[in-house]
């Protein structure tokens, strides 16, 4: 049987970190972040990275493990996070995977493998050059001859996935469809109890998100983004596409209306939260914990503790 771990998911601003810390204190645990943006150093305010005080003395892993200029992939996350989880288990503690990046969570739990590649490889460069000169339609047609299933799901403008699919085929001799089918046959890496935080009313979630953005602005989000740009971090790199950074960078590069950018961040965050909820609802085994208009944190902790005990990891 795969080892048991605890997972805490939910939309942005739902209190995942606070619950994870409390349960770690109650159950001899350590937290492994599953947030695709908290991996980046110097990006603290806009990612709502927990402070030392908020961590409450609980070790946190997979935070500040990459520079903003790096292209941090889900494959790299799974490799690093699995080593963290296994180390925590080996020391007799409870790994608590906490975060809102559903792809990271699902990929780590499933034991999913990824075809090796390097963004700096000659093959990647050749395919990117062909994409510029020949266009997406031509490369998609080439992909359809070797992997029609994948090609049928892609649009000619989806350049990144077309290049990736051709890269997998040309470097491994296997289509990405075949690779994914083989991956799905692999037994799960971990047996996870998933607690998913949510809200009884959308309006309460929106209000929490708006308050969080207001706090970020007061804490110095504008200065944080300006410092990243001034240090030479390209505003087109992956890290700067994160909600909060993309909108603020555009304002600083343009008309300088940071207040309008903050309102845009609130809107994009609400839209992102909706997509997160849709993703997490696919997990039929998740235990949902819903906040009301007033947050009863102790009641949620008690319900969580009961679920943990029932699952046999208390």
GIJOWO-V319029 format. One record per pair of residues at least 6 apart in sequence whose ideal C-beta (glycine too) atoms are under 8 Angstrom apart, sorted by the first residue. I is the first residue (numbers start at 1). J is the second residue. Records with the same first field share a line. If there is no record, write none. Layout:
BEGIN
I=J + J
END
This chain:
BEGIN
1=191
2=187 + 188 + 189 + 190 + 191
3=89 + 190 + 191
4=190 + 191 + 192 + 193 + 311 + 312 + 313
5=85 + 89 + 94 + 95 + 96 + 97 + 190 + 191 + 192 + 193 + 313
6=23 + 27 + 29 + 94 + 95 + 96 + 97 + 192 + 193 + 195 + 308 + 313
7=34 + 96 + 97 + 98 + 105 + 109 + 192 + 193 + 194 + 195
8=16 + 19 + 20 + 23 + 96 + 97 + 98 + 99 + 194 + 195 + 196 + 197
9=16 + 34 + 98 + 99 + 100 + 102 + 105 + 194 + 195 + 196 + 197 + 280 + 286
10=16 + 100 + 196 + 197 + 198 + 276 + 280
11=100 + 197 + 198 + 199 + 205 + 272 + 273 + 274 + 276 + 277 + 280
12=48 + 100 + 209 + 212 + 269 + 272 + 273 + 276
13=48 + 205 + 208 + 209 + 211 + 212 + 269 + 273
14=100 + 197 + 198 + 199 + 205 + 208 + 291
15=197 + 291 + 295 + 297
16=98 + 99 + 100 + 197
17=31 + 48 + 50 + 54 + 98
18=54 + 297
19=98 + 195 + 197 + 297 + 300 + 301 + 304
20=31 + 58 + 96 + 98
21=31 + 50 + 54 + 55 + 56 + 58
22=56 + 297 + 301
23=29 + 96 + 301 + 304 + 305 + 308
24=30 + 31 + 56 + 58 + 94 + 96
25=56 + 57 + 58
26=301 + 305
27=94 + 305 + 308 + 313 + 314
28=92 + 93 + 94
29=58 + 88 + 93 + 94 + 95 + 96
30=58 + 59 + 60 + 61 + 88 + 93 + 94 + 95 + 96
31=55 + 58 + 59 + 60 + 61 + 96 + 97 + 98
32=60 + 61 + 62 + 81 + 84 + 85 + 88 + 95 + 96 + 97 + 98
33=39 + 60 + 61 + 62 + 63 + 98 + 99
34=62 + 81 + 97 + 98 + 99 + 100 + 101 + 104 + 105 + 108
35=47 + 99 + 100 + 101 + 104
36=72 + 74 + 77 + 101 + 103 + 104 + 242
37=43 + 46 + 47 + 239 + 242
38=47 + 48 + 49 + 62 + 63 + 64 + 99
39=62 + 63 + 64 + 65 + 66 + 72 + 77
40=47 + 64 + 66 + 67 + 68 + 70 + 72 + 239
41=64 + 65 + 66 + 67 + 68
42=67 + 68 + 224 + 227 + 228 + 231
43=49 + 68 + 224 + 228 + 239 + 242 + 245
44=224
45=216 + 219 + 220 + 221 + 224
46=216 + 221 + 224 + 225 + 242 + 244 + 245 + 248
47=242 + 244
48=212 + 216
49=63 + 64
50=60 + 63
61=81 + 84 + 88
62=77 + 80 + 81 + 84
65=80
66=72
68=228 + 233 + 237 + 239 + 240
69=232 + 233 + 234 + 237 + 239
70=238 + 239
71=119 + 237 + 238
72=238 + 239
73=114
74=103 + 104 + 107 + 114
75=114 + 116
77=104 + 107 + 108
78=104 + 107 + 108 + 112 + 114
81=97 + 104 + 108
82=108 + 189
84=95
85=95 + 97 + 108 + 190
88=94 + 95
89=95
94=313
97=105 + 108 + 109 + 192
99=105
100=276
102=276 + 279 + 280
106=112
108=189 + 190
109=188 + 189 + 190 + 192
110=183 + 184 + 186 + 188 + 189
111=186 + 187 + 188 + 189
112=183 + 186
113=179 + 183 + 186
115=167 + 168 + 171 + 172 + 174 + 176 + 179
116=171
117=124 + 164 + 167 + 168 + 171
118=124
121=171
123=167 + 170 + 171
124=163 + 167
127=139 + 163 + 166 + 167
128=163
130=138 + 139
131=139 + 159 + 162 + 163
135=156
136=155 + 156 + 157 + 158 + 159 + 162
137=156
139=162 + 163 + 166
140=151 + 154 + 156 + 162
141=151
142=166
143=150 + 151 + 154 + 162 + 165 + 166 + 169
144=151 + 152
146=169 + 175
147=165 + 169 + 175 + 176 + 177
149=175 + 177
150=165 + 175 + 176 + 177
151=165
154=161 + 162 + 165
156=162
164=176
165=175 + 176
168=174 + 175 + 176 + 179
169=175 + 176
172=179
174=182
193=287 + 307 + 308 + 311 + 313
194=283 + 285 + 286 + 287
195=286 + 287 + 289 + 304 + 307
196=280 + 283 + 286 + 287 + 288 + 289
197=288 + 289 + 290 + 291 + 300
198=205 + 277 + 280 + 288 + 289 + 290 + 291
199=205 + 208 + 290 + 291
200=290 + 291 + 292 + 293
201=292 + 293
204=291 + 292 + 293
205=270 + 273
206=270
209=266 + 269 + 270 + 273
210=266
212=269
213=244 + 262 + 265 + 266 + 269
214=262
216=244 + 265
217=258 + 262
221=244 + 248 + 262
222=248 + 252 + 258
225=244 + 245 + 248 + 249 + 252
226=252
228=240 + 245 + 249
229=235 + 249 + 252 + 253
233=239 + 240
234=240
235=246 + 249 + 250 + 253
239=245
240=246 + 249
243=265 + 268 + 269 + 272
244=265 + 269
247=261 + 264 + 265 + 268
248=258 + 261 + 262 + 265
250=261
251=257 + 258 + 260 + 261
252=258
280=286
287=307
289=300 + 303 + 304
291=300
305=314
308=314
END
